[in-house]
Amino acid sequence: MQDDKILVSEDINEYWGGEWTETKNDIVYKYANAYLQIMKDKKYWKLLYFDGFAGEGIVKGLDEKSQDMKERFSSAFRIIEIDKPRSFDMYYLVELNKKKAKELDDNINSKFLKKTKSIFIISEDCNKKLVDMSKYLQSKNGQKTKVLAFVDPYGMEINWESIECLKGLSIDLWILLPTGIGINRLLKRDGNISDEWMIKLEKALGLSSKIIKDYFYKKEIENTLFGEISFTKKQENSIDKIVSLYKDRLSEIFEYVSNPYELKNSNGNKMYHLLLASNNKTAQKIANDIIKLKN
Ligand SMILES: C[S@@+](CC[C@H](N)C(=O)[O-])C[C@H]1O[C@@H](n2cnc3c(N)ncnc32)[C@H](O)[C@@H]1O
């Protein structure tokens, strides 16, 4: 029987405690600062920050170095704090878990006096909100809006369809891709993937099971004493292949995609890759520069 827990509890501890959780938010934070710097005099654009997996805002986690519990601010919190040279005009924070969404609301109210900024907290599925946002951006009002979005899931919650609907829009999208922790774990060594897992892969990658199997597996023949045996073998470097495939998929929707930033856990295992997709060449350059400095 397959273990359907794709993200195990140790990974969640790593997620909150690992230094890399800070690193990923640092990258997006640095990018947001550069973005606002470029947009500082372009007041005719309404700027929207969209955080698709916002969390509760203030997170307690174990500090790897000191082994003490420490508080850290979520991606959305850090970006809401930016005021200079300008701030975003609107913040749209999506958190599916109702309890966390309420905590986020309380935390934002106590820290930022929400009234002073236009902050919307929505407890729904990020996939739905990405589709809604794409419709808004195509509407008359939305055409004056530029978006910086960050989608930061634990696992394989983002459907390819929700990314696809952003084609041609004014959106710079940072996406955390669960390469090692999600997709690669579903791609079983022997190719014997349950229907349930294959559906997850198809949804995340927007590809048919045949294309997925042809890309990640090859047929091999072994000569034995009593004749040939054919078997399916997973290709080497499957995590790198996932990144390359997803980058190609993003390039079908966005004109420019950054280099991937690799996030490893404390044991050196590749867990996620962070990428920026945009229709703006400068966006790609800035993202690559930030990523290079972090490497
Ligand atoms: C990795 S955490 C987000 C971390 C956050 N960006 C930060 O900097 O602290 C993912 C969050 O997404 C929420 N979530 C899970 N599935 C979701 C979905 N389909 N839509 C929106 N939020 C979801 C989880 O409850 C969790 O709080």
The ligand as an ORCA input file, in Angstrom:
! r2SCAN-3c Opt
* xyz 0 1
  C       3.810     27.099      3.376
  S       2.532     27.805      4.233
  C       2.655     29.517      3.821
  C       3.770     30.227      4.438
  C       3.736     31.716      4.294
  N       3.869     32.146      2.923
  C       4.833     32.310      5.160
  O       5.678     33.046      4.660
  O       4.812     32.042      6.356
  C       1.165     27.322      3.276
  C      -0.181     27.841      3.785
  O      -1.137     27.653      2.769
  C      -2.375     27.213      3.333
  N      -3.065     26.474      2.262
  C      -3.002     25.153      1.990
  N      -3.707     24.879      0.881
  C      -4.178     26.051      0.414
  C      -4.949     26.418     -0.722
  N      -5.363     25.505     -1.594
  N      -5.244     27.719     -0.906
  C      -4.816     28.656     -0.015
  N      -4.095     28.367      1.095
  C      -3.786     27.086      1.304
  C      -1.954     26.408      4.539
  O      -2.986     26.422      5.508
  C      -0.705     27.133      5.011
  O      -0.995     28.097      5.983
*
